[in-house]
Amino acid sequence: MSVASLRLVSLNGSPRTRSRTDTLVRAIGASIRDAIDAEWRHLRIAEIGPVLLASLTRDDVSSAGEAILRDIEAADIVIVGTPVYRASLTGALKHVFDLVHYEALRGRIAVLAATGANRHHGLVTEHQLRPLLSFFGTVTAPTAIYAEEADFDGEVLRSAAIRERIAAVTAEVIRLVGATPRTQTRATEEVLP
C-alpha cells in the first residue's frame, strides 16, 4: 500500500457541529494527515446524522447515506471520537456503526478519542470504544486520547499533555501503516473550530 493511497476518515460523534470533541478529532486527523500525507475526510454526526439516523437497517439507507457508509468502510485509518454521554459513546455514533458492514474495517487502523467534563469519564475509550472497534476487527492504536474540559480554552485545544498524546498516537499510526513520516509537518498547536 503506497502512502499516497492511504485514506483517513475521522468521525466526530458529537451531536453539535462545533464542540471540543470536534476540535480534538480534527487535531488528531491533522497530525496524522500531515505526518503521512493521507487523503482525509472529516465526518460529523451533526451533519451526517439526518441522512443516516432515520435508517434502522442498511437496507433502509438512502443513496446519500450509502455513500457516507462506503467512505467509512473504505478508510485505511479511522479516527473515532465521542463526547462521553451517560458513561458511554453517543447513541448516534453507535447507530452509525450499527449500519457499517461488520467485515468492512477488518485489519484497518482505528484511533480512539473522547472528551468529557472531567477525568472521571476517561476510561470510556477502553470500556466502550476499544471493544466496539475490536468487534469490527480493527487494529486499535495503543494510545487512546481522552481530553477533559480543562484541556480546552473554549473550543481551542491548549493542553501540552494532550498534544503529546496526539504525537504518540501519530507515531503509532505511522508504524502500523509502515509509512515513512514526512520530514516537515504542519504545526497543529492550535486547531481552530
C-alpha positions in Angstrom: 0.0 0.0 0.0 1.6 3.3 -1.0 1.4 6.1 1.4 -0.3 8.4 -1.1 -3.1 5.9 -1.4 -3.9 6.0 2.4 -7.4 7.1 3.2 -8.1 8.7 6.6 -11.6 9.2 7.9 -12.4 10.9 11.1 -15.8 10.6 12.7 -17.0 13.1 15.4 -19.8 11.6 17.4 -20.9 14.8 18.9 -24.5 16.0 18.1 -23.1 19.5 17.8 -21.0 20.7 14.8 -18.8 22.9 16.9 -17.6 21.1 20.0 -14.5 20.1 22.0 -14.8 16.7 20.5 -14.6 18.1 17.0 -11.6 20.1 17.9 -9.8 17.0 19.4 -10.7 14.7 16.5 -9.6 17.3 13.9 -6.3 17.9 15.8 -5.6 14.1 15.6 -6.6 14.0 12.0 -4.4 16.9 11.0 -1.5 15.4 12.8 -1.8 12.0 11.1 -2.6 13.6 7.7 0.4 15.8 7.9 2.7 13.0 9.0 1.9 10.6 6.2 0.2 12.8 3.7 -3.1 10.8 3.7 -6.3 11.8 1.9 -8.5 12.9 4.8 -12.3 13.2 5.1 -13.8 14.5 8.4 -17.4 13.5 9.2 -19.6 15.0 11.9 -22.7 13.2 13.3 -24.3 16.6 13.5 -24.1 16.8 9.6 -24.4 13.1 8.6 -26.9 12.1 11.3 -30.0 13.4 9.4 -29.0 11.2 6.5 -28.3 8.0 8.4 -30.2 8.0 11.7 -33.6 7.5 10.1 -32.5 4.1 8.7 -32.9 1.2 11.1 -31.0 -1.2 8.8 -28.5 -1.0 6.0 -31.3 -1.9 3.5 -33.1 1.3 4.5 -30.2 3.6 3.9 -30.6 6.2 1.2 -28.0 6.6 -1.6 -26.5 9.6 0.2 -26.3 7.5 3.3 -24.7 4.6 1.4 -22.0 6.9 0.1 -21.2 8.0 3.7 -21.0 4.4 4.9 -18.8 3.4 2.0 -16.4 6.3 2.8 -16.1 5.0 6.4 -15.7 1.4 5.1 -13.0 2.4 2.6 -10.8 4.1 5.3 -7.4 2.7 5.9 -7.3 4.7 9.1 -10.4 5.7 11.1 -10.4 8.1 14.0 -13.5 7.7 16.2 -14.2 10.5 18.7 -17.2 10.9 21.0 -18.2 13.1 23.9 -19.0 11.0 26.9 -22.7 10.8 27.3 -24.2 8.8 30.2 -20.9 7.0 30.7 -20.7 5.9 27.0 -20.4 7.0 23.4 -23.3 8.8 21.9 -26.2 6.7 20.6 -26.0 8.4 17.2 -22.4 7.3 16.8 -23.2 3.8 17.9 -26.1 3.7 15.3 -23.7 4.7 12.5 -21.6 1.7 13.5 -24.7 -0.5 13.5 -25.0 0.3 9.8 -21.3 -0.3 8.9 -20.8 -3.8 7.5 -19.2 -6.0 10.2 -16.3 -7.1 8.0 -15.6 -3.8 6.2 -13.0 -2.5 8.7 -11.1 -5.7 9.4 -7.4 -5.1 9.6 -7.8 -1.3 9.3 -6.3 1.0 11.9 -8.5 2.8 14.4 -7.6 5.7 16.7 -9.8 6.3 19.7 -10.7 9.6 21.3 -13.2 11.0 23.7 -14.0 14.2 25.6 -15.7 14.7 28.9 -16.3 17.2 31.7 -13.6 15.7 33.9 -11.2 12.9 34.4 -13.8 10.5 35.9 -15.0 9.5 32.4 -11.6 8.8 30.9 -12.0 5.1 30.6 -14.7 5.4 28.0 -12.1 4.8 25.3 -11.1 1.5 26.9 -14.5 0.2 28.0 -16.7 1.4 25.1 -14.7 2.4 22.0 -12.0 -0.2 22.0 -14.4 -3.1 22.3 -16.7 -1.6 19.6 -13.8 -1.2 17.1 -12.3 -4.6 18.1 -15.6 -6.2 17.1 -15.0 -4.9 13.6 -11.5 -6.4 13.6 -9.7 -3.1 13.5 -6.2 -2.8 14.9 -6.7 -0.1 17.5 -3.7 2.2 18.2 -2.4 1.5 21.7 -2.7 5.2 22.7 -6.2 6.4 23.2 -6.8 10.1 23.8 -9.2 11.5 26.4 -9.4 15.2 26.9 -11.4 17.0 29.6 -12.9 20.4 29.8 -9.8 21.8 31.4 -7.7 20.9 28.4 -9.5 23.5 26.3 -10.0 27.2 26.2 -13.4 27.3 24.7 -13.1 25.1 21.6 -9.3 25.6 21.3 -7.1 22.7 22.5 -4.5 24.2 24.9 -3.1 21.1 26.8 0.5 20.2 26.2 -0.2 16.7 27.6 -2.9 16.1 25.0 -0.6 17.3 22.3 2.0 14.8 23.4 -0.6 12.0 23.3 -1.6 13.1 19.8 2.1 13.0 18.7 2.3 9.5 20.3 -0.7 8.1 18.5 0.5 9.7 15.3 3.8 7.8 15.7 1.9 4.6 16.4 -0.2 5.0 13.2 3.0 5.6 11.2 4.5 2.4 12.5 1.2 0.4 12.0 0.9 1.5 8.3 4.6 1.1 7.7 4.9 4.6 6.4 7.9 6.8 6.3 7.0 10.0 8.1 7.2 13.3 6.2 10.2 15.3 7.2 8.3 18.5 7.7 4.8 18.6 9.1 2.4 21.5 9.6 2.1 22.8 13.2 -1.0 21.6 15.0 -0.5 23.8 18.0 -3.9 25.4 17.6 -6.8 23.9 15.8 -9.5 26.4 15.2 -13.2 25.5 15.4 
